[in-house]
Amino acid sequence: MTVVRIPTQLRPLAGGAAEVTVEGRTVADVLAALETAHPGFAGRLHDEQGKLRRFVNVFVADEDIRFLDGVMTPVGPESTVSIVPAVAGG
């Protein structure tokens, strides 16, 4: 099972959990399984075209998926996927 780290703002969707486990072979699979297990994530993470929103960063083992294979980045059973909302400010 893949561990998904949930940011504070989204924890209410996961019953308050900071981490959940789901199955999947790619980041896309993991995010789909997350939505199935905890409805509401897809609307917060994806835009109307189904792509990750600009301000949502996803990491697999501390590597930004934008520099890997995007949502097609493979994950293993011992992988950790972190959802990190972008922080803006001045």
Backbone bond lengths (Angstrom), bond angles and torsions (degrees), N, CA, C in turn:
res aa  C-N    CA-C-N  psi(-1)  N-CA   C-N-CA  omega(-1)  CA-C   N-CA-C  phi
1 M - - - 1.455 - - 1.525 108.84 -
2 T 1.291 115.99 146.42 1.453 122.63 178.99 1.521 109.37 -95.73
3 V 1.302 116.62 134.11 1.461 121.87 176.17 1.525 107.83 -85.56
4 V 1.325 116.23 131.80 1.461 121.68 175.99 1.522 107.26 -115.27
5 R 1.325 116.03 121.18 1.458 121.56 176.61 1.524 108.33 -86.83
6 I 1.326 114.97 127.15 1.463 122.12 -174.79 1.529 109.33 -104.46
7 P 1.351 117.37 128.40 1.466 118.64 177.05 1.524 111.15 -69.62
8 T 1.299 115.54 156.59 1.471 121.85 -176.47 1.521 112.56 -50.66
9 Q 1.329 117.48 -43.35 1.470 121.11 -176.33 1.517 113.05 -63.34
10 L 1.325 117.56 -25.59 1.466 120.80 -176.86 1.527 113.54 -102.98
11 R 1.296 116.94 -3.33 1.473 119.77 -177.29 1.529 114.43 -59.63
12 P 1.335 119.57 -32.79 1.470 117.47 176.79 1.531 112.67 -57.66
13 L 1.330 117.74 -29.68 1.465 120.63 178.08 1.528 111.71 -69.02
14 A 1.329 116.58 -23.84 1.468 122.21 -179.52 1.522 111.26 -105.68
15 G 1.308 116.85 26.09 1.461 120.60 179.19 1.517 113.02 66.83
16 G 1.335 116.62 24.55 1.457 121.32 178.64 1.523 114.40 89.50
17 A 1.327 117.30 -1.52 1.469 120.89 -177.19 1.522 112.03 -72.90
18 A 1.323 116.12 140.27 1.462 122.04 175.77 1.526 110.49 -82.82
19 E 1.323 116.99 -23.76 1.454 122.92 178.34 1.522 109.46 -142.14
20 V 1.322 115.09 143.85 1.458 121.30 173.30 1.526 107.20 -133.99
21 T 1.305 116.96 162.26 1.459 120.26 176.10 1.522 109.38 -118.38
22 V 1.324 114.52 137.98 1.463 121.83 177.87 1.528 107.53 -142.58
23 E 1.317 116.08 168.73 1.460 120.80 177.40 1.510 109.66 -104.56
24 G 1.321 114.87 150.48 1.453 120.88 176.13 1.507 110.70 171.43
25 R 1.325 115.73 152.53 1.463 120.84 -179.83 1.522 111.92 -98.81
26 T 1.338 116.65 -19.74 1.461 121.96 177.92 1.524 108.70 -132.77
27 V 1.325 116.31 168.58 1.464 119.56 176.29 1.527 109.64 -60.11
28 A 1.327 117.57 -39.47 1.472 120.34 178.34 1.526 110.86 -58.98
29 D 1.338 116.68 -43.91 1.476 120.86 177.89 1.522 110.93 -61.95
30 V 1.329 116.09 -43.51 1.466 121.13 -178.39 1.523 110.19 -63.24
31 L 1.337 117.12 -43.81 1.469 119.82 -179.83 1.529 111.06 -67.70
32 A 1.324 117.36 -35.62 1.472 120.34 176.36 1.533 110.28 -66.25
33 A 1.328 116.58 -41.96 1.468 120.57 178.45 1.524 110.72 -65.95
34 L 1.326 116.43 -35.32 1.463 120.86 177.14 1.529 110.14 -62.58
35 E 1.327 116.04 -43.35 1.467 120.52 178.06 1.521 111.19 -63.87
36 T 1.326 116.86 -40.44 1.464 120.96 179.52 1.531 110.81 -63.94
37 A 1.319 115.61 -44.55 1.468 120.41 -177.96 1.519 112.49 -74.61
38 H 1.322 116.71 -31.74 1.469 122.29 -175.07 1.529 108.92 -139.75
39 P 1.322 118.03 80.39 1.464 121.02 -176.28 1.532 112.75 -54.43
40 G 1.332 114.12 140.56 1.459 121.04 178.39 1.515 112.85 120.09
41 F 1.329 116.35 -20.38 1.460 119.61 -179.00 1.522 112.01 -66.92
42 A 1.321 118.09 -41.99 1.467 121.05 -175.52 1.528 111.11 -56.15
43 G 1.315 117.17 -45.04 1.465 120.50 -179.73 1.509 113.40 -64.77
44 R 1.294 116.91 -28.22 1.470 121.07 179.63 1.523 112.24 -85.54
45 L 1.341 117.49 -28.78 1.459 121.52 -175.16 1.523 114.07 -97.51
46 H 1.343 117.34 -27.75 1.465 121.10 -174.39 1.524 111.66 -114.98
47 D 1.341 115.17 150.21 1.465 120.22 176.10 1.528 109.36 -86.03
48 E 1.330 116.29 -171.84 1.460 121.29 -176.54 1.523 112.89 -65.71
49 Q 1.332 117.40 -23.43 1.463 121.71 178.38 1.531 112.38 -90.19
50 G 1.323 116.73 0.84 1.456 120.48 178.78 1.515 114.23 86.32
51 K 1.329 117.31 5.41 1.466 120.99 178.43 1.524 109.71 -89.96
52 L 1.328 115.42 153.26 1.468 118.66 176.37 1.523 109.62 -58.83
53 R 1.305 115.59 137.40 1.460 119.75 177.81 1.528 109.73 -64.72
54 R 1.336 116.09 150.98 1.464 122.15 -178.57 1.511 113.53 -54.29
55 F 1.320 116.44 -37.50 1.461 120.60 -173.85 1.530 113.47 -88.93
56 V 1.330 116.88 5.70 1.461 120.77 178.26 1.527 108.52 -103.49
57 N 1.309 116.33 119.99 1.457 122.06 176.51 1.519 108.18 -106.67
58 V 1.320 115.53 137.08 1.461 120.59 179.31 1.529 107.55 -125.33
59 F 1.315 114.93 134.15 1.452 121.76 -179.15 1.519 109.82 -123.40
60 V 1.324 115.92 142.04 1.459 122.33 171.08 1.519 105.61 -117.27
61 A 1.312 115.40 118.43 1.472 120.71 -178.80 1.529 110.48 51.02
62 D 1.322 116.80 47.62 1.464 124.51 177.08 1.522 114.40 67.43
63 E 1.337 118.33 12.56 1.463 122.42 176.52 1.526 108.58 -108.50
64 D 1.325 116.47 126.78 1.458 122.35 178.88 1.523 109.19 -66.34
65 I 1.336 117.54 125.05 1.463 120.34 -176.87 1.526 112.38 -65.06
66 R 1.333 118.10 -19.05 1.471 120.08 177.24 1.522 110.82 -63.05
67 F 1.326 117.24 -25.12 1.459 121.76 -179.99 1.529 112.04 -101.13
68 L 1.319 115.77 6.04 1.462 121.98 176.58 1.527 107.30 -113.00
69 D 1.311 118.10 -123.78 1.466 122.09 179.64 1.524 112.39 -110.19
70 G 1.341 116.28 28.20 1.462 119.75 -179.46 1.518 110.67 59.45
71 V 1.327 116.16 -142.41 1.468 119.25 -178.38 1.525 112.31 -69.93
72 M 1.326 116.90 -10.21 1.462 120.45 176.99 1.535 111.36 -89.23
73 T 1.329 117.09 5.33 1.456 121.09 176.21 1.521 109.38 -59.60
74 P 1.331 117.01 126.85 1.467 118.96 179.63 1.525 112.25 -70.34
75 V 1.311 114.51 148.69 1.467 121.29 174.17 1.520 107.77 -128.68
76 G 1.308 115.16 146.42 1.457 120.49 177.96 1.510 110.32 -104.30
77 P 1.318 115.93 175.53 1.469 119.73 -178.44 1.525 113.19 -65.17
78 E 1.301 118.13 -19.64 1.464 121.26 179.21 1.521 112.45 -103.93
79 S 1.331 117.50 9.17 1.464 121.50 -176.88 1.520 111.70 -74.66
80 T 1.327 114.12 155.73 1.456 121.56 171.56 1.521 107.44 -119.98
81 V 1.324 115.78 127.21 1.458 122.53 176.45 1.517 106.80 -109.44
82 S 1.327 115.70 126.16 1.466 120.53 179.77 1.520 109.41 -112.85
83 I 1.319 115.47 130.25 1.468 121.57 174.53 1.529 105.66 -99.70
84 V 1.337 115.55 121.72 1.454 120.54 -175.38 1.527 108.59 -129.49
85 P 1.341 117.53 110.51 1.465 118.30 176.81 1.529 109.37 -70.43
86 A 1.329 114.87 143.64 1.465 120.07 178.37 1.528 109.46 -64.78
87 V 1.317 115.19 146.25 1.458 121.34 178.55 1.517 107.78 -112.46
88 A 1.307 115.96 128.40 1.459 120.35 178.65 1.530 108.51 -118.73
89 G 1.260 114.33 156.61 1.463 118.62 177.98 1.512 109.99 163.33
90 G 1.289 113.86 -178.84 1.463 116.00 -177.32 1.487 111.54 -138.08
